[in-house]
């Protein structure tokens, strides 16, 4: 995802962004398929509100070329540190 790019476009400059990803693979008819990716994002961004952060995170998720290529469900939990 391009979360840092989305934040920069909004005039925000993150100090730190940490992301953990868990991919779920399921077997069906002898084939393995990536069925879901769960992302947990935690960021420290001076002067950002929760709304700014969530808007940028959703835009990054929606516009992510890797996510589009994988064509799978993506769940994201986003935390903004104080």
Secondary structure as GFF3:
##gff-version 3
##sequence-region A 1 82
A	DSSP	alpha_helix	3	9	.	.	.	ID=ss1
A	DSSP	beta_strand	14	28	.	.	.	ID=ss2
A	DSSP	beta_strand	31	45	.	.	.	ID=ss3
A	DSSP	alpha_helix	50	63	.	.	.	ID=ss4
A	DSSP	alpha_helix	65	70	.	.	.	ID=ss5
A	DSSP	beta_strand	73	81	.	.	.	ID=ss6
###
